[in-house]
Amino acid sequence: MKKLRRKKMVKPKCLNYGDTIGIVAPASSFDSDNFKKGIKQLRKFGYKVKFDREILSRYWSMPGHNIKRAEQINRMFADKDVKAILCAKAGYGSIDIIPYLDKKVIRNNPKIFVGYSDITVLLLYLQKIANMVVFHGPVVSGEIYAGMNQHTLNYLLRAIANPSALGRVTFPYLKSLKVGKGSGLIVGGNMTLIVATIGTPYEIDTDNKILFLEEVGEELEVISNFLKLIKRAGKFNKIKGLILGKMVHCYNRAGENRDMKNIVKEVFSEFDFPILYRFPSGHIKRKGELHFTLPLGVNVNVDSHKSVVFINDSAVI
């Protein structure tokens, strides 16, 4: 029988000093003052910035603007001057614009695309329709500013502006919840959006992958249910490892003795892949905390014996 070849991931071109960054707002409206601070800072870093002023409208996130929110993304992908696309904010509403995105334009113009939380649905979509490396990283409004966490900035630029692998990544608070080693392409994002897309044409493909999941503002009982839903969908059957984020503001309100270790023991008892917890990509508890830009679609190794992740491939060319 002929062995099927895995389709090679498409890497976007790296961001160079002086390049133009396009800002899009696919989700919620945002604080215009914070947005302007982020734009100012990007310019101080040496980049040109382009965005449609219409995104500053307080009604931008309303359903009546779904087509316009998609068209701004289509324009940024089509614009030859734009080398990277960052999101103004996450929140809610990204899923509504997918029917209006131009697959042909996106496939023909692969670019750096950065976002997280509600933007997860777009990261999944871009990987599904264009097989593109994407970036689970900070948004402009509120996370890019003068005096921002230097490590957040360094990891962002290392991921999108440096055509070399990030290499060994570890943090003192990274915990092993199930020991082992595994390797594969890394995929994932916000757990709520991954659950919401199961059964759609752009649901996540986890076969032979390292899966990353993060969440914010949900009770631990909800986290447990999310993991069970993903499990029932067969998404853990063939994964090579699991990396969990910090689960920010996800508290135990059920009155039981319950934490992530208990949940992992319950949900993953029959699996033997490595599981790490508290990886700092995604939501943060307070301003100034580290937000690691995690490239999705590159090869990684997970060694939970040593609580370390090796990002073996560059994310850009």
N, C-alpha and C positions, 0 to 999 in steps of 0.2 A: 504494500500500500504506500502511495506517495505521501511523504510527510509534508504537512502544511507549514509554510514559512510564516513567521510572525511579521506583520507589516511594520516596517521601520518607522519610528516616531519622527515627526517633522519638527526640527528645531528652528526657532526663529533666529534672525540675525541679532547680534548683541547690540546694546545701546552704547553709543559713543558720545564722548563729550561734545556738546554743541548740537546734538540731535534733538528732534522734536518729539515730545511726549503728548499724546492725545488723551484728554480726560473725558470719560463718559459717565453718565448717571443712569444706569439701567434699573435702579431700585428706588429706595425712599428719597424724599426731599432731604436737604441737609442744611446745616448752619452755614450761611454764606460767608460769615466772618472767618470761621475756621477754614473754609474752602480757600478763601483768598490768602490766608496765611500759608496754606499748603502750596498753592501756586507760587507764591513769592519765594518759598524755600526751594522749590524745584528749580526755579530760575537762578537762585544763588548757587545751586549745585552745578550750574553750567549748562542747563538744558532749556531749550525753547518749549513753550507750552501752547497747546491749541485746544479750544473747547467751544461749543456752541453756547452763547450767552442764555439761550432759552432754558438751559438746564437749571438756571438759578430761580426759575419761576416756582412759587410755592405750590402750584398745582401740577408740577411736572410728574409727580408719582401717581397721579390719578389715572384710572383705567382709560380715560379718553385720550391719553397720551401714549398708549402702548406702541402704536406704529411709529410715532416720532422718536420714542426712546430706542426702538430697534434701528431706525434709519440713521441715527447719529453713530451707532456702532458700525453699520455698513459703510458709512462715509469714512470713518477713521481707518477701517481696514483697506478701503480703496485708495486712500490718500497716500501717495508715494512719499510725501515728506514726513509722515508720521512713522516712527520706528518702534514705538512702544505705546500700549494703551493701559492706563490706570483708571480705576473706578473712583468716583467722588465719594461714594458711601455704599453701604450694603443696606440691610433693613428688610424690605419685602418688595415683591413685584417683578423680580427678574424673570420668573417663569412665564409671565404674561406676554413677553416680547418675542419669545422663541419662534412663533409661527411667522414672524415678519423679518427674521434675519436672512440674509442672502448667502446661502451656502457656497455658491460659486465664487463670489467675491472673497469670502473668508478663505476658502481652499486655495485660491490663487494668490493670496497675499498673507501668508502666515506671519504673525507678529507676536511680540511679547504681550501677554494679557495678564494683568495682576488684579486679584481681589480675593475675598473670602466671605464666609457666612452665607447670606442669600445669593451671592455671586457664584457659589458652588454650582448652581444649576447651569450657569453659563460655562464654567470650567468643564463640566461633564459634557455639555453640548459641543463645545469646541473640540474636545478630544474625540467624541463620537463621529462628528462629521468631517473633521480635518486631520485627525490623528496627530494633533499638535501638542507639544510640550507647553503647559500652562503653569501659572505661578500662584500658589496660595499665600498671599502676602497682604501688606497694609493698604488701606485706602487713603485718599488724599485728605479728606475732611476729618481732622481730629487726630490723625496718626503721623502726618508729615508736617513738621513745624520747626521753628528755630529752637534749638536745645533738645530736639527729640533724642530718644535713646540711641546712642551712637552705635550700639550693636545691631539695633533694628536697621539703621541706615546701612551699616557695613554689610550685613547679610543680604539686604535688598540689592545693593550694587554688585556684590559678588555673584549673585544669582543671575542678574539680567545684563550686567555690563562687563562680565569677565568670562571669556570662552574656555574656562577650565573647570574641572570638577570641584565641588565644595569639600570633598574628602571627609575626614573624620569629624563627626559632630556628636558632642555629648554635653550634658549639663548636670550640675551637682544634685538637682532635684529630680532627675529622671529615674523612674523606678521600674524594676522588673517585676511583672505580675505573673509571668510564666517563662521559664528559662528555655533557651534554645537559640538556634541560628537559622536564618533564612535569607533568601535573596530573590529579587525580582523587580519589575518596574513598579514604582510607587504611584498609587491613585488614591483619591478620597476627597475629603472636605468636611463640611458641616453635616452632622448626622441627620438632622431634621430634613434637610433638602435631599440627602441620599435616600432616605426612606420615602420621601414624597415622589421621587422619580422612578421608583421601582414599578415596573409594568409599562413604562413609557419607552419610546424609541431611543432615548438617551440615558437609560438606566446604567448604572456603573457596571463595568466588566472587571471582576476581581480574580478571574482564573489565573493562577500562577503569579499573582501580584502581591506586593506589600500594601496593605490597606491602612490609610490614615483616617482617623475620625476625631472630630472635636465638637464641642457643644457649649451652649451658654444658657443660663436661666431656666433650666429644667430640673424638676425633682429627680432624685436618683431612681425612684420607681419608674419614671418616664424613660430615663436612660436605659434601664434594664429592659423595658418593653421595646424600645427602639432596637436594641441589640438582638432581642429575640425575633423581631420582625425581619431584620436583615438575615438572621440565621435561617428563618423559615423560608426565605427567598433563595436559599442555597448559596448566598454570597460568601460564606466562610468555608465552604466545602473544599475549595482548592487554593486558598490563599497560602502564602509562604511566611506571613508574619503580620502582626497587627501593632500599629502605633497609635496610642490614644493621646489626645491633647489634655489640657489641664481641666476640662469640664468646669468652666468658670461659672460661679454662682449656681452650681448644681448641688443643692443641699438635700439632706435626708429629713423630710418632714413627716414621714410615715410613723415615726415613733419606734421603729425597729432598729436593731443594731446592724446597720447597713452602710457599707462603703464600697468603693470601686473594686477592692480586693474580693469582697463577698460576691459582687455581681459577676466578676470575671470567673470566679470559681464555679458559680452556678451555670452561666451561659456557655462556658468554653471547656467544660470538664472532659469532653470526649476528643478535644483537639490537642495537638502537640506542637503547634507552631509558637514561636516566641511572641510575647506581648510586653510592650513597654508602655508606660503611663507618664503623663505630665510633660509631653513634648510641647515646647512653647510656640506653636504656630497657630494663629487664629486669635480668638477673643482674649482680652487681657482684663484683669481685675481693676487696675487703676492706671491712669495716664503715666507714661514713662516706662512701663514694663516692656520687656523684650517681646517683639513679634518677629519670629523667624520666617523668612520667605522660603517656603518649601516648593521646589520645582516638582511638578507632577508629570510623570511620563518618562522619568529617567531611572536608571538602574541603581538600586541601593542594596546594601547588606545590613541586616539587623543582627546584633549580637546582644541578647538580653542578659547573658552571663555577666557582661561587662557594662551593660546599660549604655551601649554606643550604637550609632548609626553611621554607616559609611555611604556617602553619596558619591558613586563611582563615575558618573558621567557628567559632562558639562550640559547645561540646559540650553545654551545658545551657541551659535557658531560665529 
